[in-house]
């Protein structure tokens, strides 16, 4: 599979009833640093119909213009944008909290603290594009997409790869639905999960790694799986080391644990190599797991 090419955020259009000039200027400067244009329309100075006409917001192709993200606090404007499948953030105000904003996924209450990084990641989420989580010397770690699923079936076809891990659904349609739900509910809610590992040089998918929250346990659970042709190359060490740093620095997760089947000698050795401490054994579904933990 070819490396995914992201559709970049190039323009933010702000359509609001009132605005703070200081916050607006700060956002404009921040976006300008990343070559993202900011267009602001103050509705108190224009007729709503005039705004709709001038911005072509009644035209679906205009609303869905690639690279554009809208922010508005006007219920009617929001409805028009959503009806035309635009990428929209709701600006919540005291006077619009009783409005009908069904279909809105993201909302802000102030421009203070809103910056390129936030808007860029919202844009990726709204356009169905994966977040690039981190890069290492040889790899890119990013969110999964539905297009990755067939490649995962190729990786998981090797019995040695799946000997100690949960397999994919037999029916690819079930796996695709699971992946779609995972993107929406796990990535969307937690902001992290199991990610895809790409070989940086080729864009080839070579495995998965990431963190997952499990109710009743402190911190996050580490998981990883590498395609067999890439075993014994230090890929897992390189990627997991970067993920641990990311968990600490970006997610404020300071405790990581791993559940390893008792017979999985390679993963046990890996946990020891990464300086995880063995804590205890645990019995689950007729299998015995060793629990390793690490504070980071």
C-alpha positions in Angstrom: 0.0 0.0 0.0 1.2 3.5 -0.9 1.9 6.0 1.8 -1.2 8.0 2.7 -1.1 11.6 1.4 -2.8 14.0 3.8 -5.2 16.7 2.6 -3.7 19.7 4.4 -5.6 22.4 6.3 -5.1 25.6 4.3 -8.0 27.9 5.3 -10.1 28.6 8.4 -13.3 30.7 7.9 -14.6 32.2 11.1 -18.3 33.3 10.9 -19.4 34.7 14.3 -21.7 37.3 15.9 -18.9 38.9 18.0 -15.2 38.4 18.4 -12.3 39.4 20.6 -9.7 41.2 18.5 -6.9 40.1 20.7 -7.8 36.4 20.4 -8.4 36.8 16.7 -5.0 38.4 16.1 -3.2 35.7 18.1 -5.0 32.9 16.1 -4.2 34.7 12.8 -0.5 34.9 13.7 -0.4 31.3 14.8 -2.1 30.0 11.6 0.0 32.3 9.4 3.1 30.6 10.8 1.8 27.3 9.2 0.7 29.1 6.0 -3.0 28.7 6.9 -5.2 31.6 5.9 -7.8 33.0 8.4 -10.9 34.7 7.0 -13.2 36.3 9.6 -16.8 37.5 9.1 -18.5 39.5 11.8 -22.2 38.7 11.4 -23.3 41.9 13.3 -22.0 43.9 10.3 -23.6 41.8 7.5 -26.9 40.2 6.7 -26.8 36.4 7.1 -28.2 35.9 3.5 -25.4 38.1 2.2 -22.8 36.1 4.0 -24.3 32.9 2.6 -24.2 34.3 -0.9 -20.7 35.8 -0.7 -19.1 32.7 0.8 -21.2 30.4 -1.5 -22.4 28.5 1.5 -25.5 27.3 -0.3 -23.2 25.5 -2.8 -22.1 22.0 -1.7 -18.9 22.0 -3.7 -17.9 25.3 -2.2 -18.7 24.2 1.4 -16.7 21.0 0.9 -13.7 22.8 -0.5 -10.6 20.8 0.3 -8.5 22.3 3.1 -11.2 24.5 4.6 -12.5 24.4 8.1 -15.4 26.6 9.3 -16.1 28.0 12.8 -19.4 29.6 13.6 -21.7 30.5 16.4 -24.8 31.1 14.2 -27.4 28.3 14.2 -28.6 28.9 10.7 -25.0 29.1 9.3 -24.1 25.9 11.1 -27.2 24.1 9.6 -26.3 25.3 6.1 -22.7 24.1 6.4 -23.7 20.7 7.8 -26.3 20.2 5.1 -23.6 20.7 2.5 -21.1 18.4 4.3 -18.7 21.1 5.3 -16.1 20.7 8.1 -17.5 22.7 11.0 -16.6 23.6 14.6 -19.4 25.1 16.7 -18.5 28.2 18.7 -20.6 27.9 21.8 -21.9 31.1 23.4 -24.3 31.9 26.2 -26.9 32.9 23.6 -26.8 29.8 21.4 -26.7 27.0 23.9 -30.3 26.2 23.3 -29.8 25.9 19.6 -30.2 22.8 17.5 -26.7 21.6 16.5 -27.4 18.0 15.7 -24.5 16.7 13.6 -21.8 18.9 15.2 -18.9 16.9 16.5 -16.5 19.5 17.8 -17.2 22.7 19.8 -15.1 25.5 21.4 -16.1 28.2 23.9 -13.3 30.6 23.2 -10.6 31.3 20.6 -8.1 31.5 23.5 -6.0 28.3 23.4 -7.2 27.4 19.9 -4.2 27.0 17.6 -3.1 25.3 14.4 -2.4 22.0 16.1 -5.9 21.7 17.5 -7.6 22.9 14.3 -5.4 20.7 12.1 -6.3 17.5 14.1 -10.0 18.4 14.1 -9.8 18.8 10.3 -8.1 15.4 9.9 -10.8 13.8 12.1 -13.7 15.5 10.2 -12.2 14.5 6.9 -11.6 10.9 7.9 -7.8 11.2 7.7 -5.5 9.5 10.2 -3.5 11.4 12.7 0.2 11.0 12.3 1.2 10.2 15.9 5.0 10.1 15.7 8.0 9.3 13.6 11.2 7.3 14.4 14.3 6.8 12.5 12.7 4.1 10.3 9.0 4.3 11.0 5.9 6.4 11.0 3.2 5.6 13.6 -0.3 6.8 12.6 -3.9 6.0 13.1 -5.5 3.1 11.2 -7.7 3.6 8.1 -10.2 1.3 6.4 -7.7 1.0 3.6 -5.2 -0.7 5.9 -7.4 -3.6 6.7 -6.6 -5.8 3.6 -2.9 -5.4 4.4 -3.4 -6.5 8.0 -5.0 -9.7 6.7 -1.8 -10.4 4.8 0.3 -9.8 7.9 -2.0 -11.8 10.2 -2.0 -14.7 7.7 1.3 -16.0 9.2 0.5 -18.4 12.1 3.6 -17.3 14.0 2.5 -13.6 13.9 -0.9 -14.4 15.5 0.2 -17.2 17.8 -0.1 -15.0 20.9 -2.5 -12.3 19.8 -6.2 -12.0 19.0 -6.8 -12.6 15.3 -8.9 -10.5 12.9 -12.5 -11.4 12.1 -12.9 -14.1 9.5 -15.3 -11.9 7.6 -13.5 -8.8 6.3 -16.7 -6.8 6.4 -16.9 -7.4 10.1 -13.3 -6.2 10.5 -14.0 -3.1 8.4 -17.0 -2.3 10.6 -15.0 -2.9 13.8 -12.3 -0.6 12.4 -14.7 2.1 11.5 -16.2 2.0 15.0 -12.7 1.9 16.6 -11.7 5.1 14.7 -14.9 6.9 15.8 -15.2 5.7 19.3 -11.7 4.9 20.6 -9.6 7.4 18.7 -12.4 10.0 18.9 -12.9 9.6 22.7 -9.5 8.8 24.1 -7.3 10.3 21.4 -5.1 7.2 21.3 -5.4 3.5 20.7 -3.7 0.8 18.6 -1.9 2.5 15.7 -0.4 1.4 12.3 3.3 1.2 11.8 4.6 2.2 8.4 8.1 1.8 7.1 9.1 5.4 6.6 11.1 4.9 3.4 8.4 2.9 1.5 5.1 3.7 3.2 4.6 0.0 3.6 2.4 -1.1 6.6 4.6 -3.4 8.7 2.7 -3.8 11.9 0.7 -2.3 14.7 1.5 -0.8 18.1 -0.1 1.4 20.6 -1.9 2.0 23.9 -5.3 1.1 25.1 -7.3 2.1 28.2 -8.8 -0.9 30.1 -11.3 -0.2 32.8 -10.1 -1.2 36.3 -6.4 -0.8 35.5 -4.1 2.1 36.1 -2.5 3.7 33.1 -2.6 2.2 29.6 -1.9 -1.2 28.1 0.9 -1.6 25.6 0.4 -3.8 22.6 2.4 -4.4 19.4 2.6 -6.7 16.4 5.3 -6.7 13.7 5.1 -8.4 10.3 7.4 -11.4 10.2 9.8 -10.1 7.5 10.6 -7.3 9.9 11.4 -9.4 12.9 14.9 -9.2 14.5 15.5 -5.7 13.1 14.9 -3.7 16.3 11.6 -2.2 14.9 9.6 -3.1 18.0 12.2 -1.6 20.3 12.4 1.6 18.2 8.7 2.1 18.0 7.8 1.1 21.6 10.5 3.4 23.0 9.0 6.3 21.0 5.4 5.4 22.1 6.4 5.4 25.8 7.9 8.9 25.4 4.7 10.0 23.5 2.5 8.6 26.3 4.4 10.6 28.9 5.0 13.8 27.1 1.8 14.2 25.0 -0.9 12.1 26.7 0.1 12.5 30.4 0.1 8.8 30.9 2.8 7.8 33.3 2.1 4.1 33.9 2.2 1.4 31.2 1.5 -2.3 31.6 1.6 -5.3 29.3 -0.2 -8.6 29.5 1.9 -11.4 28.0 0.9 -15.1 27.7 3.1 -17.2 29.9 4.3 -19.2 26.9 5.3 -16.2 24.9 9.0 -16.2 25.6 9.9 -13.6 22.9 7.5 -11.0 24.4 8.6 -11.7 27.9 12.2 -11.1 26.9 11.1 -7.9 25.1 9.4 -6.6 28.2 12.5 -7.3 30.3 14.6 -5.6 27.7 12.4 -2.5 27.9 12.8 -2.6 31.7 9.3 -3.5 32.6 8.9 -5.1 36.0 7.1 -8.4 36.4 4.2 -8.0 38.8 2.0 -11.1 38.9 0.3 -13.8 37.0 -3.3 -13.5 36.0 -5.8 -16.1 34.7 -8.1 -15.0 31.8 -10.2 -17.2 29.6 -8.3 -20.4 30.3 -5.0 -18.7 29.7 -2.3 -17.5 32.1 -0.8 -14.1 31.5 2.2 -12.4 33.1 1.7 -8.8 34.0 4.6 -6.4 33.4 4.5 -2.7 34.5 6.6 0.3 34.0 6.4 3.9 35.3 7.6 6.4 32.7 
